Every structure is written in C-alpha cells, then in structure tokens.
C-alpha cells in the first residue's frame, strides 16, 4: 500500500507538472505578438507614441496578474536616450543622362535611424570604406574633393587591418562625421557586393558616439541602386571592393550621376523612455531576498516618413510575448517561487542596450543577490532552440538541457560564453546569464518582412515552455 501511495503521488505530481507546462499556448503568444507588431504601434521606437502604447499594454497586463510594480514610478523605470523621428515627406532619386529615376523607400533604400534632415541635388563621390585614418596609413578621402557632395561608402569596416592595427569602430555616425568634416553634405551607405548574401537596406537605430548632425542625411541604399549610380563609370562596385581589399589601399572616384534627396526629421538630445518592471516576491523568508531577473526588449526600430514601419515580430515582439506569458503562468499557479522574480521589458536595446544597462546600474538590490539573469530575444522564427551562456553558466545551461531532454528535445548543443544582447550588461557585472534564442532566427532581421505570419508558432510555444520550466527550477 505504501508503494502504491508513493506511485500515486508521483503520478499526480507529473500530471500537474505537465498540466502547468501545457498552459502556455501558441495562440495566446501569437495574439500578443500580433498586437506588438501591429501598424498601430508603428515599430515601437522608444519615445514614440507606439512604444508608449506597448509599454502601457504590458503594465496593464501585469496589473491584471497582480504582479507587483517594480519600477521607480509604479511599473515604469524612466531613463533618457537620444530620439530621432523621420517625418514626411521624403524622396530619393538618381539623376543621370538628364533622366530621373525614382526609388521606393523600404524596397530600394532606408534611412538610418539617426539620419539628419536635408533637401538638395548633389554629385556623388565613392570613398571606399569612408575612413580617414592617416595615422594607420589609410585615408579614403586623400586626393578626392567631396565638398558640397554626397559620399557613397561601404556600410561596414573592412575585414582586414593594416600591420595588425585595427581601424576605429566605423559606426554610421562616425563615418558620417568624417564625411562632413571633409565637406560632404550627406552619405549613402551600401553593403558589401562581394558577400555571399549582401545585406539589403534595413531599419537600424545603432549610431555610435558623437554629436548628432541634424542637417546631414544618412541613407542605406540597395546594391542595384548603387550599381545605377556607378553607371557610366569604368569601374563596378564589386571590382572596387576587390581592388581595395586586395591592395589595402584606397581607390576613391568621382561618379557621374547626381542624387536628389529630401528628408525631414525631429531630433531630441534627451527623450524620456521607460523600462517596464514587475516583481513576484519569493515565498521563502530567506530566499525571497535573492533574485532571478527575466528580461526581453520591448522596443524595435520604428517607422519612416509615415510610409513604412518595421513590425519587429521576431525582434522582439516574440521575446516580449514569451516574457508576458511566463508571468501569466506564475499567476496561474497558486504556489509562489521561493526566490523573487523580476520581469523587465527593456527599452532601447536596438539603440545600444540602454534599457538593460540602465536597469543593471540601478537595481534596488546588490548584484550579489542576483542568482541569474535570463534573456529572451528573437524566439519566434527558426527551427530549433539555442541558449547562450552555457560556457560560463554551465549549471544553469545543464538545467535547461535536462528539461528539454525530458520534453520537446529542440535544444541544440551549440552555446557560447558570456551574455549577448540585453544579458551582456548583467554578465559584465559577474551575474550568471542565459540567452534564449532560436536557431536560424535572423532571416527577416530589421526588415519590413519581420511580420507575425513569418513566425513558427510551435517553436515559439516550445521555447517559452522551456524558459518557464527553467526559471521555475532555478527559482526553487
């Protein structure tokens, strides 16, 4: 009888465990994704009306769940970041042989998130990688006149260096400032034509250090557009990348066509944005003073000129939906975890991890009290699951691996050391981190096509379940 009772209790425990696990449903996850990625929220650029709506939605859901506010003002933790809104109207065209070729925003080009404003027609000069670092023996601006002209340059730095000395970061703002310092009035960025899969124009608000140039347009153009600008020239863009890379020497040239640019912006040096923070207090008198931080960034890269918006369904409506669903699961169970759990929907990840950095530097408890930080980012597209941090947080990773082995068996063995994305500021403070992400996740990254219909709902459900079970295990 005693053995039968034990077996009965085990069966009940397993049934309840499976039942709790099964509460996470793809339909509810996708409903959240569809709202966050909707036109109404217009790409959730921090500081915009769309992001505010997203933040208010999350706070409303946390309040329904009776999850305690964890911000400085209710659920909100406020911080300030740079803000740039790309307004209507706009256009971009190329003039050659007396004819104007008009291009379409979103298909042929996209503005950098921190583009400046401008309206002009101007000649174009190709300046290689857009670098001017004579101390390293390399200067794309040597011997070429760019005054009053638009620079065309590769978006990224070369994959090589000179005599083992690395170039400076080469972020978009830095390259724009260098061009302006040489007299240019705008810059066109282009991806590497010699890459196996050249990057199409994307929405991006990464900018780098330096002052915003409010009257200096920055545009990422597609390769066919760049090829059109090279028409009539004795060189192709592919040839020039090959030449520069093989010789490690600049080859800058004046191009024949002109470009017609109009873009309007609204820039603010400091604009208030918010992290959304909720808390479940632990049930154990001692362990409740230890914390498990679960995070996902709520923001994306916004809209441009009232013509296009970047939905960010995978990046990172999926992670935010998963985080909210995990909070709902804790509410659906009657037992509280022993350790306290902090839910954070971060702002401004896309701009440079600003929300996560701010939270990590302004925690209401010491970092020694944080047992782990778990991040969910791009968890809706792909074919399997990977979890970063396994080489530095081996015990935590093995917990997740064991749970996966007992359930969906979707976790691949590839992992890495450290944090990554919003987990990075916590890892840098010595906190153990896990980074939940799907494999092959970035096909639609920062593109107009990152829509809910492209996601894999079954995978989103599976990774949310795995994250929830892992969090429960760590919290206990």
GINORHU-V139347 format. One record per backbone hydrogen bond with DSSP energy under -0.5 kcal/mol. NH is the residue of the N-H (numbers start at 1). CO is the residue of the C=O. If there is no record, write none. Layout:
{{NH;CO} {NH;CO}}
//
This chain:
{{5;1} {6;2} {7;3} {8;4} {9;5} {10;6} {11;7} {12;8} {13;9} {14;10} {15;11} {16;12} {17;13} {18;14} {19;15} {20;16} {21;17} {22;18} {23;19} {23;20} {24;21} {25;23} {29;25} {30;26} {31;27} {32;28} {33;29} {34;30} {35;31} {36;32} {37;33} {38;35} {41;38} {42;38} {42;39} {43;38} {44;41} {48;45} {51;45} {52;48} {53;49} {54;50} {55;51} {56;52} {57;53} {58;54} {59;55} {60;56} {61;57} {62;58} {63;59} {64;60} {65;61} {66;63} {67;62} {68;279} {70;277} {71;74} {71;277} {72;76} {73;76} {76;73} {77;275} {78;76} {79;273} {81;271} {83;268} {85;266} {87;85} {87;264} {91;262} {93;260} {94;101} {95;258} {96;94} {96;99} {99;96} {101;94} {101;99} {102;100} {103;92} {106;109} {107;104} {108;104} {109;104} {110;220} {112;218} {113;204} {115;112} {116;216} {117;214} {118;263} {120;261} {122;259} {124;257} {125;150} {126;253} {127;125} {127;152} {130;127} {133;138} {136;133} {137;134} {138;133} {140;131} {142;139} {144;141} {146;144} {146;182} {148;183} {149;146} {150;123} {151;186} {152;125} {153;151} {153;188} {154;128} {155;190} {162;165} {163;161} {165;162} {166;164} {173;207} {175;171} {176;172} {177;173} {178;174} {179;175} {180;176} {181;177} {182;178} {182;179} {183;180} {184;179} {185;149} {186;149} {187;217} {188;151} {189;187} {189;219} {190;153} {191;221} {195;192} {198;195} {203;446} {214;212} {216;213} {217;185} {219;187} {220;110} {221;189} {221;219} {222;108} {226;222} {227;223} {228;224} {229;225} {230;226} {231;228} {233;230} {240;236} {241;237} {242;238} {243;239} {244;240} {245;241} {246;242} {247;243} {248;244} {249;244} {253;126} {255;124} {257;229} {258;95} {259;122} {260;93} {261;120} {261;259} {262;91} {263;118} {264;87} {266;85} {268;83} {271;81} {273;79} {275;77} {276;345} {277;75} {277;275} {278;343} {279;68} {280;341} {281;279} {283;337} {284;338} {288;284} {289;286} {290;287} {291;369} {292;340} {293;372} {294;292} {294;342} {295;374} {296;344} {298;346} {299;346} {300;44} {302;43} {304;308} {305;86} {307;304} {308;304} {310;302} {311;309} {313;450} {316;314} {317;312} {318;313} {319;314} {320;316} {321;317} {322;318} {323;319} {324;320} {325;321} {326;322} {327;323} {328;324} {329;325} {330;326} {331;327} {332;328} {333;329} {339;475} {340;287} {340;290} {341;280} {342;292} {343;278} {343;341} {344;294} {344;342} {345;276} {346;296} {346;344} {352;348} {352;349} {353;349} {354;348} {355;347} {357;353} {358;354} {359;355} {360;356} {361;357} {362;358} {362;359} {369;366} {370;367} {371;291} {371;369} {372;291} {373;432} {374;293} {375;434} {376;295} {377;436} {378;314} {379;314} {383;439} {385;410} {386;437} {387;414} {388;435} {389;416} {390;387} {391;416} {392;389} {392;416} {393;389} {397;393} {398;394} {399;395} {400;396} {401;397} {402;398} {403;399} {404;400} {405;401} {406;402} {407;404} {409;404} {412;385} {412;410} {423;420} {424;421} {426;423} {427;423} {428;424} {429;426} {430;427} {431;426} {434;373} {435;388} {436;375} {436;434} {437;386} {438;378} {439;384} {441;438} {445;442} {447;444} {450;447} {451;449} {454;451} {455;452} {456;380} {457;455} {460;456} {461;457} {462;458} {463;459} {464;460} {465;461} {466;462} {467;463} {468;464} {469;465} {470;466} {471;467} {472;468} {473;469} {474;470} {475;471} {476;472}}
//
